[in-house]
Amino acid sequence: MASSGRPSRVLSMFSHSLGVRLQRAVAPSAASPPVISVAPGRSGEGRWSKRIVNIPNVVILAWLILLWWGERRVFASSVEDCHWKKWERWPPGATPHHLVLLADPQLVDPHTYPDRPWPLSALTFRHTDLYLRRAYSTLQASFDPDTILFLGDLFDGGREWRTARSQSPEQRWRKYGEDFWLREYDRFGKIFFGMLGRGRAGAGQRGKKVIASLPGNHDVGLGLGIQLPVRERFNAYFGDGSRVDVIANHTFVSVDTVSLSAKGQDGDGEKIWRPVQDFLNGVQAQKRRATSREMQYQRGETEGVKWPHAFLDLNRTLPKPERPEGPDFPTVLLTHVPLYRPAGTRCGPLREHWPPSGPEEAKDERNGIPLRAGYQYQNVLTSEISTELLEKVGNVAHVFSGDDHDYCEVVHKSYTTSAEATGAAGIGGVKEITVKSMSWAMGVRKPGFLMLSLWNPVDGDGRPMGSRTGHGPVDATPAITIESHLCLLPDQLAIFIRYATLFGLTLVTLVLRAVLLALARPTASDAPLLPMYGASEKRHSPQSSSSSDSSQGSSSLHPSARSLAARHVSSRARSASPSYGYGIPAEQAAEPLVAHATSPRSEDSPRLKRGAGTRVQRVGVVRRTADEAGRSMAYVGGVGGVWYLWLVWTG
């Protein structure tokens, strides 16, 4: 008899309705007394464990992990292999200067997707800005570069926003004025200028630099399409587009090639290209003056000109001050539009669109930059302007450009350059790298940026002290002074695809769970075989009640009104059964107890008459499924949504 309690304990783990159905399936034989399932009195520990470990909470945990990875961890993990020490090859003890080139952030604005409706347009603005901010903050935190240079196209529609003296040629952009451009400038500054003071400058560096003065065709236009007030506005806030900077014993020359492109176009565009032409005519002298000031700083001398110490006759012409010319460091040319190259020139294996195919010497139209031009754009400069650039700048070892949005690496062996620059490049020509866009909205799945490591040790007069490979004693061969590495950023579209996949799995899981719960929930057909506590008390005859009251082992009743009445196992042998059965009228007491149970398959069952009961039952299951699915989806969506908004809001 002691073992008779085991089925009851097993059935008590299930819900009331499942207990009833399982009791029917495992009904005892006639020789054994019926075992009645009792509503479980769960312990506190079991109840709380089942509340915590359930399907909705498991789904929420999956969302928390995926969102944390997609909004935080993915940026740091994507650049782990880009750390300086993993690809630099300088000799021991070298202190290279670390520089990062950023191309085409091209802040999304109404000009980018003019037909995209709200709120989709607002979400696009938010997510592209968020991506740029996270990429830039990861760059700063992981690599702490000494200098950051932008290669143009800071904005997408900057050329269209009107000034006090100009307006867009297109009517639909004329409603965006000076105030809108200023808001876009502030938006750019919040993303890229907010971390300017963080970190410390490297050895020999006067301070960290962020240079964003090189204009792109989306900033000011191209060629004859440039409006002078628009270009003047850009230069007023970002600096002159053509300039010379000495960085780590290298001379960086930025040239406003979008303005210079007006030189070869039909029309009166001299006011557009003349300032750039004047800059090119005097750029070599400007380079010498800049390197002279740099060497004075390195020697600890006072910057500026030196006047001779002598007695002078004021009636005579004053002598000219001494302006010592500095050395000619390896020159790096920066241009927004890439240099000209023949059609089909290969861009190499790092290009995302159409990797190279066939022999290396063969032309590859798909892998190269297409030679096309149109309204306010031109994929490459003309051959004449490209040649003039390299000749007038002089000593060009490397060229870096933007505009194409994808990576392209080319060696221009057809352009003439000095032997020193050719030796410094180490490749017998001028190497040009077109830098990938850092925005995921610019047609590339994996945006990126270019990292440069500069190491050019010189003596007090500016003469190089390295060898061709950067190792070993000084020799007559110029050294390789620049190493580069392409660093790729996360694939934002792939992140969204993972979100969509988990969203679909979430819907399927929660709906399937809701269906199972709806089928398991008690219905009218799940009525217990034996009477409930209240009903049993009403149906007992007086004789039966008195007989039961007089027995030594009274029935053990669960406090819930929905629980079935049960008897103590220990009292089963000592107490007699009620006179007329368990609450059954006396005239029917002789019949088997199971004959009085209402079966859902009985022909006399009211639920199955004329099929009405079946339809009602189906409607009830569907309604319970919808209610349960809605509640669980709201729960999962609420927790996951709050987590996602917090990740987005905190950047």
Buried (B, 14 or more C-beta within 10 A) or exposed (E): EEEEEEBBEEBBEBBBBBBBBBBEEEBEEEEEEEBBBBBBEEEEEEEEEEEEEEBBBEBBEBBBEBBBEBBBEBBEEBBEEBBBEEBBEBEEEBEBBBBBBBBBBBBBBBBBBEEBEEEEBEEBBEBBBBBBBBBBBBBBBBBBBBBBBBBBBBBBBBBBBBBEEBBBBEEEBEEBBEEBBEEBBEBBEEBBEEBBEEBEBBEEBEEBBBBBBBBBBBBBBBBBBBBBBBBEBBBEEBBBBBBBBBBBBBBBBBBBBBBBBBBBBEEEBEEBBBBBBEBBEEBBEBBBBBBBBBBBBEEEEEEEEEEEEEEEEEEEEEEEEEEEEBBBBBBBBBBBBBBBBEEBBBBBEBBBBEEBEEEEEEEBEBBBBEBEEEEBBBBBBBBEBBBBBBEBBBBBBBBBBBBBBBBBBBBBEEBEBBEBBBBBBBBEBBBBBBBBBBBBBBEBEBBBBBBBBBBBBBEEEBEBEBBBEBBEEEEEBBBBBBBBBBBBBBBBEEBEEBBEEBEEEBEEBBBEBBBEBBEBBBBBBBEBBBBBBEBBEEBBBEEBEEBBEEBEBEBEBBEEEEBBBBBEBEBEEEBEBBBBBBBBEEEEBEEEBEEBBEEBEEEEBEBBEEEEBEEEBEEBBEEBBEEBBEEBBEBBBEBBEEBBEEBEEEE
